[in-house]
Amino acid sequence: MPQPTDRSSNALGTPARIASALQREVQISTIGARAFLLEAPGDFDLPAQRRIWALAHALRHWDNLSEIVPGMTNLLAILKTTPEDPDAVIARLRDAWQRAESIDIKGKTIEIGVHYGGEHAIDLAALCDRSGLTDREAVRIHHEGTYTVFALGSAPGFGYLHGLDPRIHMPRKTVPSLKMAKGCVTIGGMQTGVAMLTGPNGWNSIGFADLQMFDPTAAVPAIMAPGDTVRFLPERIEL
């Protein structure tokens, strides 16, 4: 899934900021011969994501679309065939964006129990060094947050969550951990999430969650869906 640029994490935004974002030009680029990436203008926030959800809904009526992949304030549209006039597709996407009205997805609330600290919190000390917070303050800020699932991607069932307090934003590692465990609760830039697979991971781990987030045998394999609300509950704090 395409990653968002590092924009402000204001979850709602003021009317003036929202109006300013709507007036700015959307960015549309080609990926290969059949794919078009639309990136919302303005801040990395909920109003921008709501318009991405609205655009995804509108594009379902296009005949030549093979796949629609809503991302974090962006959307990837993949056509069934190579277009004769890519510029015409870009113009049509831009027009669809301008017409799209913000929609809200009313999802469920998901509570994830977390063991903060301990053997899996391999990056908590680095987070504290960067933020100037104590480990208890950083943990408290994380579990007191309310997060919105913007999109799924990267790994099966992985939810991109918006709502991380700016005080605990933490850049992704320049050298990834080679074998981070599935279930690690992580921070990457201005996002937080739960690792879906054991393996290389550039996000920063501050704890661990036992909840199975993805079950390929279930009728609905992924626990999370766009529009869901996520809360992290401190089942144990080991600092």
C-alpha positions in Angstrom: 0.0 0.0 0.0 1.3 3.5 -0.8 2.5 5.3 2.3 1.3 8.8 3.3 3.6 11.8 3.4 4.4 13.1 6.9 1.5 15.6 7.4 -0.2 17.0 10.4 -2.1 14.5 12.5 -5.0 16.7 13.6 -7.9 14.2 13.5 -10.7 16.6 12.7 -9.2 19.9 11.4 -10.8 23.3 11.5 -13.3 24.4 8.8 -10.7 26.8 7.4 -8.1 24.1 7.1 -10.6 21.7 5.5 -11.7 24.4 3.0 -8.1 25.1 2.2 -7.3 21.5 1.6 -10.3 21.1 -0.8 -9.1 24.0 -2.9 -5.6 22.5 -3.4 -4.9 20.3 -6.4 -5.0 16.6 -5.9 -1.9 14.8 -7.1 -2.4 11.9 -9.6 0.5 9.9 -10.9 0.8 6.7 -13.0 2.3 3.4 -11.8 3.0 1.3 -14.8 0.6 1.3 -17.7 -2.7 0.6 -16.0 -2.5 2.0 -12.4 -3.2 5.5 -11.2 -2.3 6.8 -7.7 -4.4 9.7 -6.4 -3.0 11.5 -3.3 -5.4 13.7 -1.4 -4.2 17.3 -0.8 -3.9 18.9 2.6 -3.3 17.3 5.9 -3.1 13.6 6.9 -6.4 13.6 8.7 -9.9 12.2 8.9 -11.6 14.7 6.5 -9.1 13.7 3.8 -9.7 10.0 4.5 -13.5 10.5 4.4 -13.2 11.9 0.9 -11.0 8.9 -0.1 -13.7 6.6 1.1 -16.3 8.6 -0.9 -14.1 8.4 -4.0 -13.7 4.7 -3.7 -17.5 4.3 -3.5 -17.9 6.4 -6.6 -15.3 4.6 -8.6 -17.1 1.3 -8.2 -19.4 2.3 -11.0 -16.5 2.6 -13.5 -16.6 -0.2 -16.1 -12.9 -0.4 -16.9 -11.7 -0.7 -13.3 -10.1 -3.9 -12.2 -9.3 -3.0 -8.6 -9.7 0.0 -6.2 -7.2 0.1 -3.3 -8.0 2.9 -0.8 -4.9 3.8 1.2 -3.9 6.3 3.8 -5.3 9.5 2.3 -4.6 8.1 -1.1 -6.2 5.7 -3.6 -4.9 3.3 -6.2 -7.1 2.7 -9.2 -6.1 -0.2 -11.5 -7.7 -0.5 -14.9 -8.5 -3.7 -16.7 -6.8 -2.6 -19.9 -4.1 -0.1 -20.8 -5.8 3.2 -21.6 -5.3 4.8 -25.0 -5.3 8.2 -23.4 -3.9 8.2 -19.8 -4.4 12.0 -19.6 -8.1 11.4 -20.0 -8.1 8.9 -17.2 -6.3 11.4 -15.0 -8.8 14.1 -15.8 -11.7 11.8 -15.0 -10.2 10.9 -11.7 -9.6 14.5 -10.9 -13.2 15.3 -11.7 -14.4 12.4 -9.6 -12.3 13.7 -6.6 -13.8 17.1 -7.0 -17.3 15.7 -7.0 -16.8 13.3 -4.1 -18.5 14.3 -0.9 -17.1 13.3 2.4 -18.6 10.1 3.9 -18.2 8.6 7.3 -17.9 4.8 7.8 -19.5 3.8 11.1 -17.5 0.8 12.1 -17.2 -1.3 15.3 -15.0 -0.7 18.3 -12.1 -3.1 18.8 -10.4 -3.4 22.2 -6.8 -4.8 22.1 -5.2 -5.9 25.3 -1.5 -5.0 25.5 1.4 -6.1 27.6 3.4 -2.9 27.6 7.1 -3.2 28.2 8.8 -6.5 28.7 10.9 -8.5 26.2 9.0 -7.2 23.2 9.3 -3.5 23.9 12.7 -3.3 22.3 12.2 0.3 21.2 10.5 1.9 24.2 13.8 3.3 25.5 14.5 4.9 22.2 11.0 6.4 22.1 11.6 7.9 25.5 15.0 9.3 24.6 13.5 11.0 21.5 10.3 12.3 23.2 11.7 13.2 26.6 8.9 11.3 28.2 9.3 8.6 30.9 8.4 5.1 29.9 5.2 5.3 32.0 4.2 8.6 30.3 4.7 7.2 26.8 2.7 4.0 27.6 -0.1 6.1 29.1 -0.3 8.4 26.1 -0.5 5.4 23.8 -3.2 3.5 25.6 -5.3 6.6 26.3 -5.6 7.3 22.6 -8.6 6.5 20.4 -7.6 5.3 16.9 -9.5 5.1 13.6 -8.7 2.4 11.0 -8.0 4.3 7.8 -7.1 1.3 5.6 -5.8 -2.3 5.6 -2.7 -3.3 3.8 1.1 -4.2 4.1 0.2 -7.6 5.5 -3.0 -9.6 5.8 -5.2 -7.9 8.4 -2.8 -5.1 9.2 -4.7 -1.9 10.0 -3.3 1.6 9.4 -4.4 3.6 12.4 -4.8 7.3 12.7 -4.9 9.2 16.0 -1.5 8.7 17.5 -0.6 11.6 19.9 2.2 13.7 18.3 4.2 13.5 21.5 5.0 9.8 20.7 5.5 10.0 17.0 8.7 8.0 16.2 10.4 7.7 12.8 10.7 4.3 11.3 14.1 2.6 11.8 16.8 3.1 9.2 17.8 -0.5 10.0 14.8 -2.7 10.5 14.6 -5.3 13.3 15.3 -8.6 11.5 12.8 -10.8 13.4 10.2 -8.8 15.2 7.5 -11.0 16.6 4.0 -11.2 15.3 1.8 -9.3 17.8 4.2 -6.6 18.6 2.5 -3.2 19.2 4.4 -0.7 17.2 4.8 2.9 16.2 5.9 4.0 12.8 6.1 7.8 12.2 2.6 9.1 13.1 0.9 5.8 13.0 0.6 2.8 15.4 -0.4 -0.8 14.7 0.1 -4.4 15.5 2.6 -6.6 13.6 0.8 -9.3 11.6 3.9 -11.4 10.8 7.1 -12.4 12.4 10.0 -11.0 10.4 11.8 -7.8 9.3 10.0 -4.7 10.6 11.1 -1.1 10.6 8.5 0.1 13.1 9.2 0.6 16.8 7.9 -2.0 19.3 6.6 -0.9 22.7 4.6 -3.9 23.7 2.8 -7.1 22.7 -0.8 -8.1 22.0 -2.0 -11.7 22.1 -5.2 -11.1 20.1 -5.3 -12.9 16.8 -5.9 -10.1 14.3 -6.3 -12.3 11.1 -7.7 -15.7 10.7 -7.8 -17.0 7.0 -10.3 -19.7 7.9 -12.9 -17.2 9.3 -15.8 -15.9 7.3 -14.3 -12.4 7.9 -10.6 -13.1 8.1 -9.5 -9.6 9.3 -10.7 -8.2 12.6 -10.2 -4.7 11.5 -12.0 -2.8 8.7 -11.8 0.8 7.5 -13.9 3.0 9.8 -13.4 0.9 12.9 -12.4 2.4 16.2 -9.4 0.8 18.1 -8.6 1.1 21.8 -5.5 -0.4 23.4 -6.1 -1.7 26.9 -3.1 -2.1 29.3 -3.5 -5.6 30.5 0.0 -5.6 32.0 2.7 -2.9 32.3 6.3 -4.2 32.8 8.7 -1.3 33.0 
